[in-house]
Every structure is written in C-alpha cells, then in structure tokens.
Amino acid sequence: MTSKDRHADSPAGHERFGTAEHRVKMMEMITGYRVSQIVATAASCSLPEHMSDGAVTAADIAAAESLNVDATFRFMLACASIGLMTHDARTHTFTATPLLGTLHRDNPASLRSRAQLEALDPFRLSWGRLAESLKTGEPQLSNAAGLDFWTWLEGHPNAAALFADAMKGFYPAFDHDAMERIDTTAVGSVVDVGGASGSFVHALMMKNPLLRGVVFDLPFAVERAAERARELGIEARFATVPGDFFKDALPAADLYLLRFILHDWSDESCIAILQNCRRSMNAGGRLVVAERIVGKGADSAIVHLSDLTMLVMLGGKERSEEAFEALFAASGFKLTSVQPTTTPFSLLEASPV
C-alpha cells in the first residue's frame, strides 16, 4: 500500500472526498435543473389553479390540460417528491401544498412567471456556456442564440409578458417599502426608466395623488404599464413613452427611478444610462436606484447566483456601494443616501453635481 492509498483510507482522507451526506447533497446540485423544469412545468400546466379546491387525480389534470394520463401521473409523483403536493396512494389523489401555492396566478406575490421565465432558452443556453464566460469575461447568449436577451424578448411577446410580470412580482414588498421611503412631496413628475409593468412608479403615484408618472421602456414592454394604470384609476396622471435609453432622450422629470436596471449592464453602459438621466433631469431633480448591494447583507447564494446570471447572459454584475458611488461620480451624480428595505434590495439616492 502506498502512502497515497493509506491517506485515502484514513479518516482525513475520507473527509477530503466527502461523506455519504455530501454525496447526496452533490447529487441534488448536479440534478438541480430537473427540479427547476418540474416547477416551471407545474406553473405552465396551471397545477396550482387546478388543485386549489382540493384533491385531484392525474386523470383530472390530464383532461383539463390535454395531457397524457400516465405521464401526468408520473409527473405528479415527482412533484410530490419535492414537496409541491402530497399523494394518497390509497385513492390515487394529489393535494396541493402551500409550496405549490406560491405559484398560483392569484397570489399577489406569485412566483409563477419567475418559474416559467427561468426555464426559457436564454437562461438555459447562457448558463450552458458558463465555462466560456469564465475564460472571456463576456456574456454568452449572443454566441449561443445569435442575439442578445432584449432583442430575443422583442421577438417573443409571450416571454416578454412573462418577464414584465416576473419583475413586478419578484419582491412585492419592495413597492410598499419604496412608497414609504421615497419622499415625493416636492416632486411633480417621475420617470420610471426601464419600468416595464410600472409597479414602482405606480406605487409612488398611489401614495402622492398629485404626482405625474411615466414609464420609459422598449415598445414591447410598456403596454402592461398603461393597462395597470387604468386598473388603478391613475391613467389621467400616467403615460408611457416607448424608447431606448441608450439612443433616445428621456422625458424631463424631477425624479428618475432605475429599479433592477443597472445590474443588467456593464460599467460603461451604466454610465451612459445615468448620463441620459442627468441630461434630461429638471433643475433640483434627483435619482433613485434600486439594486442589491454586495456586502450589505446581500452576500447570500441568491446574490452570487444572480451575479453569474448577469455575467453569462447580459454582461452586467451585482455591485458594492463603492462601485455604485463610482458609477454616479462618473455620470455627474453624487450618492447622497442608501436605505435598506425589507427585501434584499436597497434604495440608493443620488443628486446631480
């Protein structure tokens, strides 16, 4: 027996290669993509809605969704194995759990759209080229699919609707937090830059009945914002302006909002967006950016996984407070305050210099 063999057989050697529990954990990691696909399919097949009134059979679901009965039964057993439902072997019925309820379309904090979004080709193809991003430091979607994410969304309207809805429901508590923390008493007009469904600016408008709001976003992204403003009864004070924040001037305003926008982009692109805000801003105006801040209570698996999504798919990154401060300085702003919220996101306020 060699010294290498003796080391491998020693307790320290076994620990180095992991215990049985470590192997189980690693297998869960290796096969994690299966779980995300099961969750996305459960949402797409409306299982939370079909099961909201009580126990169902696989045949019930298959009939409602035009599915194969045997395949549906096997799928629902897999759903039960990961906690989305329970299975009664005696009656062959399935009952939804609260975990499945997080995907229900009527849940104000629904993760339905998010689950479906993460299963789409841009995420799958980009993450499949993670090793290439590590070599080059560049996003991979254009290499994998032939176009960037925003162009892809423009050609896939159903996916664009999912994206807008997913961003709205990502952290529903955020809009309430923002409404309570952002002072608009001296603000007449606000532009939600890249605002998609408009939930951020709508929240501020509901708090301040004198505030006029605008969502500025790509043409395919703004329709839901106008529809939602009508539902809220604020359409007389609200407008959508289609445009590209790299090419088109922003509407003049007293306050500009950038929620979950800057992390999508490189430093150079962020500076271009911020400078556009600076050029269009009314005298005495200000800027509020909502983002995760690395090193400010956000150093969890979520923030680092998000950072890698930005790397492989968009070319952006999650940033520290110091990195945001540098972006503001390079764009004609000064960071004036940082407010945490009850979500993983903080509000960074900046004024022009």
N, C-alpha and C positions, 0 to 999 in steps of 0.2 A: 504493500500500500504506500503510495506516495504521500508527501506532506500535503499536497493539494487534496487528495482523497480524504486524508484524516481531518483536514479543515472543513471539508464539505459535510462530514459526518458529525462534527462537533455541534453543540448547541448553538454556538455563534454562527456557524456555517448555515445551519437550518434557518436561523433568524434572518440571515442575509438574503436567503432566497424566498422568504415568506412562509407563513403558516398556512394551514388549511383555510382559515378565515380570510387571509389575504388573497388566496386563490379565488375564493368565492367573490370577494369584492372586485378583483380584477376581471373576472368573467362578467360581472354586472357592467363594468365600464366598457369592456370590449363589445358587448352586445347592446349597449345603450341605445343605438339607433333604432333597434326594434321597438323599444318602448315608445319613443317619440312618434314612430309611424303608427303604432296602435292608438295612441292618444289622438293624433290628428285624424285618423280614420273614424274613431268613435265620434268625434265632433262632426266630421263631414257626413256621417250617416245619421246624425241627429239622435244618437242614443240618449243623451240627457233629456231631450224633449219627449221621446217615445216612452221613456221609463219614469217620467215624473209622477204618474198616477198610481204606481205600484208595480208588482211583479209582472214580468212578461216572459214569453218563451222566445226561443230563437226563431221559430216559425212566425211569430208576430212581427218581429223586426224584419225578417226576410220579406214578408208580404208587404210591409209598409215601404220598404226601400228597394224592392225588386232585386233581392239578393238570393244567392244560393243558400238553401236552408242548412245543409251540412257545414258549409264553410262558415256561415254565420254562427252556428253553434260552437264551432271550434274557436272562432274569433272571440266570442263572448266568454268562453272558458279562459282564454288568455287575458281578457280584460279583468276577470275575477281574480286571476293570479297576481295581478299588480295593484289590486285594491280599488278598481273603478266600480265594481259591483260584487254582489255575493251570488252564489249559486246553490240552489236547493236540489241536491241530487235525487231526492225522492220525487219531486214534482217536475223536475227539469225546468224550473223557472229561475229567472235572474231578477235581482233587485238592485237599484242604483244606490251607491254610497254618496255621502257628502263630497267626496273627492271628485266623482263624476259631475256633481252639481256645479263645480267651478267652471265647467264648460257650457253650461246651459245658456242659451241665447238671451233669456230674460234676466239673467243675473247681471246687476249693474256693474259688477266687477268681473264680467265673464272673460275667461281666457280662451274662448272658442276660436276667435280669429287668430290669436297668437299661436295656438297649437297648429292650425292649418298653415299659417304663414311659414313657420319654421320647417315645414315638410316640403316646401316648394323647391323647384330645381335650383334657383340661385343660391340658396343656403347649402343644399346638398353638393352641388358642383364645386362651390367655392371651398368648403371645408374639405372636400376630397383632394384638394391641392394645397393643403396646409404646408406640407414639406417644401413645396416650391416657394411659398411666401417666406419661409424661414431663410431660404437661400437668397432671395432677391429683395425682400422687404416690400414687395409690391402686391396689390390685390390681384386675385386670380379669376374673377368672374368673366372678364373680357376674354381671357385666354381660353376659358372653359366653354363659354356660351356665345362668344363673338360680340358681346355688347355689355355695357355697364348696367347696373341694377335699375337706375332711374329710366333708362331707355327701355329696358325689359318690361318694367311696370307699365309704361305708356302703351305698350303693345299687348298688355294682358289686363284688361279692365277689371275682371273679377278679382285678380290678385291685387290690383291697386286698391280696390274697395276693402279687401282683407287687411291690407297694410294700414290704411287710414283708420279702420276700426280697431286694429290691434294697438296702434299708438294711442288711441283715445282711451282704451280700457286697460292699458299697461299697468298704470298705478292710479286708479280712480281717485284715491285720496289726495293725489297731488293737486288736482284742480281746486279742491276745497282749501288746501294749505296755501296755495298761491293766492287765492282770493283774499284770505285773511292776512297775508304777509306783505302783499304788494300794495303800496299806498297810491291810489289814483285820484285823490281828492283834487289835485291841481292839474290833472291830465284831461285834455279834451278829446284826444284821438290816440289810438293804439293800433299798431300793425303787428300781426302775428306772422312772422316770416317763416315760410315753410310750414304753415299751421295746419295743413291737411283738413281734418274734420272741424277744426276751430274750437275745440273744447276749452283750450287755455284762455283765449280771448273772450269766449262766451262767458266763462266763469267770472271774469273781471267785469264784464258788462252787466251781468245779473246783480253784482254787488253795487255797482255805480250806475244808476239809471240815466245819468247824463253822458256817459261815455260812448263815443262812437268807435266802432271796431272794424278792422279789415283783416281778412286772411289773404296773404300773398303767397301763391304756390303755383306749381305747374298746372296747366289747364285741366289735366285729367284728375287732379287731386282736390279741386276746390268745390265740386258740386255738392258733396255731402255737407260742407260747412254752411252753405246757403240754406239747404233743406233743414238743417238742425236749428238755424237761427229762426226760421219760420215756426218750427215746433215750439221754441222757447218764447215766441212773441216779441223778438227783438229785431226783426228784419228791417224795420224803419231806420235803425241806427247801425246797420251792418251792411258790409259789401264784400264781395270777393274780387280780387284783381289777379288774373292769370299772368304768369310771367316766370322768368328765370332769374334768380337772384345773382347770378354771375354776369348776366348780359343786360338786364333791364333795371332802370331806376326804380327804387321803391317809392310808394306813396309817402308824401310828407306826413309826419306824425310827431307827437310829443313823447311817445313811448314805443319802443320796439321790443318784441318778445322773440326769443330763439329757444324753443324747447326741443331738446334731444336732436339738435341740428349739427352743432359743431363737432360732435364726436364722429360724425359720418365722414369728415373731411380732413385732408392734410393741413398742416400749419399754413401753408401758402394759400390754400383755398379758404380757410377760416378767415384769414386776414382780408381777403377780397370781399367776403360776405360782410364782415364787420365794417370795412371801409364804405361799402354801399349804404349801410345803415347810417354811418357818420355823415355822409354827403347829403342824405335825404332828411336828416333829423331837424326838427324845428329848434329854434333857439331855446335853451333851457331844457332840452329833452334829455332822455336817459335810455339806458338799455338794460334789460333783464335776461340773463341766460340761465336756463335750467339744464343741469347736467349732473352726472355722478362726478364726485371729486375723489380721485385716487389719494389714499392716505387720510381721508376724513371720514372714517367709519364705513367706507365702502370697499375695503380690501377683503372681499369675500370671493368665493368661487364665481358668483354671478358677474361681478365687475371684471374679473380677469377673462372669463369666457366671452363676455361682451367685447372686451378689448381685442380678442383674437378674431371675433366676427368682423369687427371693423378692419382689421388687418387683411384678412383673406378675401373679404367681399367688397369693401368700399374704399379702403386706403386711408381710413381715419384712425382714431385712437381715443381711449379714455385718458383724461389728463389730471394732473395735480393742480392745486390752487396756484402754484407758482407758474405753471405752464399757461394757465388762463390769463394770469396777470401779464405775462409776456406778450400773449396774443393781443390783449387790449392795448398795451403800450404801443405795439407796432401798428395799430389801427387808428390811433388818435383818441383812445379812451384811457380812463384811469379806473381801476377797480375800487369801488367805494364801500361795498359791504358783501358779506357772504352769510346767507341764512340757511340753516338746515331745515328740512321738512320732516314729516313723519315717514316719508318714503326714502329710498336710497338716493334721492336727488336733492341737490341744493340749489338755491337761488343766488346767482352772482349778479350784483348790480354794478353798472359802470356808467360814468358820466364823461362827456367829451372834454378834451383838454385843448 
